[in-house]
């Protein structure tokens, strides 16, 4: 048997873990058909680990849902497949290409794939009858998220009404829904970027290799380092060169920038994060840069 | 120290921009390096665009578009920062009376409450109200930060008078631990670094107090309470007979071998083992999320509570509680609502509203017929199922509940059980 702490002290990371596990169990108990939204990024991997612990030795009692933008990093997909295999969990893929083919969303070349994720996701939630969808959003990420509840209500159009949120007290979560509505659940709301990294390090769990330092052919666009890929042709004046980089977030390959870094272990990443002077989204996410309220606007429409 | 070893302090702040609350939070975040360059740049750009000649740190915390447009905080915002030994979660709440429900929400999970007063104004109705709400929510530690000391020439007499006034007022409240600190959030006096301007003050700086206030002993480690959340039954070949009761420890220390009672059935058994993921542990205590196994094959399901045979909560269908009402349509006798208490959900009938508490004066208005939004009153309820309750003063988890409007599904009330 393992001896626990003799002074009944629980570190902040253990407290966060306990809170998140509580949320997973609460949702599994109270919702008819939950699903975990899995992007393959570090936050959704931490969610999977927490879900694994919450129900062990039983399997995770819900599916995971991934929106396939067609623009995902191959390394991220490989990691996803290994996690799915190890946990024996059911994977639902909602593909933007299929949604366009089936006429669910318009084939508008001018609309970014990031925006098209929203109707694709909402359609998948509706079609599968999911009543609760776990997301890896953290309140330290962005100020619209700083005010979002752990249980975040979505109306029948999948929309979030930030001015009309339910009060959330103690650890008493209210999961009441009407027909057609669903709940977004953010079990790692209170985790910071550093907590996520410390947890990945402590648990020794697999994350996509693009988080670690590697050589990559990149070019500068809007002040960010973007990957060279046929999916994202260079424009006039953009010069491709090889640099030593890593990614701080995993998103759409055409919008997600990397940073120059030699951090090749979790410890080195933690060291780097601890002294970082820019938020992970501000530094490397084109999708959050359009306006001060970019995230709030997308969230209202039904974004993750 | 890695975050894996740090401890945690959740604290709630209340106040408006006028009190210097945003400046204070901005300073705590800046000095602990929790604000990033791009966040600061965005705030600087917005301040400039609005024609301010200073950086409005309130823009950092006011997250929603409508809040920025109106220049007020209307909702609870959560902020994070850390010092080498401790991580802090701030529940930043608005100060005006029409947002009492948001303050109650922020205070519900707080270990410490921070009340700000403007040294020039002394104690106001607002600062008294904040202290009353924190005390009702049983936030165990209270800090009164006397701000803007620079504007009263760092005068000890001004501080002493506010200190005296508040200490006297606090005798009417439940404030187990009070610290009164003279600060200037704008200039940084006694926030993180000790002030040279107030040699007469020998107490801690605000940051020092936040870093060192002892919160571990606030938990109840005596009265074992384990609300069952979820029954784990793998039904796999490897774990064919596995049947565990998953939940988060709400009080006391659970150990294998403990004689326990399952409520409300009253069946008794012994704890055979306690699992934390794939490991067996010898003790479980709050707020651990664990899986408990019993020796006997007793009927246990979600909503039940595991407690010690000689120390168990009282199953009751008659609930006497302080209720904060949170929706526009008033709370009235005869009203029927859904109630959620720990992992147990039922329905409740409002039997009586004994009085409305004036949170500014502590006056009890017994002639009241209803509770309006943001009002707090003493309410009795009759529930369809027995709830396994403790007084809120003994246990904030087993002593609290929420009320839900069955038609809209919205959380409309928050209750703290008397006793």
Interface residues (C-beta under 8 A of the other chain):
Chain A: X1 X2 X3 X4 X7 X8 X9 X10 X11 X12 X13 X14 X15 X16 X17 X18 X19 X21 X22 X25 X26 X28 X29 X53 X54 X55 X56 X57 X58 X59 X139 X140 X143 X144 X145 X146 X147 X162 X163 X165 X166 X167 X168 X169 X170 X171 X172 X174 X176 X177 X178 X189 X190 X192 X194 X195 X198 X199 X202 X270 X276 X277 X278 X279 X282 X283 X292 X293 X296
Chain B: X2 X3 X4 X5 X6 X7 X8 X36 X37 X38 X39 X42 X46 X60 X61 X62 X63 X64 X65 X66 X68 X74 X75 X76 X77 X78 X79 X80 X82 X86 X87 X89 X101 X102 X104 X105 X108 X109 X216 X219 X221 X229 X230 X232 X233 X234 X235 X236 X238 X239 X242 X246 X247 X248 X253 X275 X276 X277 X278 X279 X280 X281 X282 X283 X284 X285 X287 X288 X289 X302 X326 X338 X340 X341 X342 X343 X396 X397 X400 X401 X402 X404 X409 X410 X411 X414
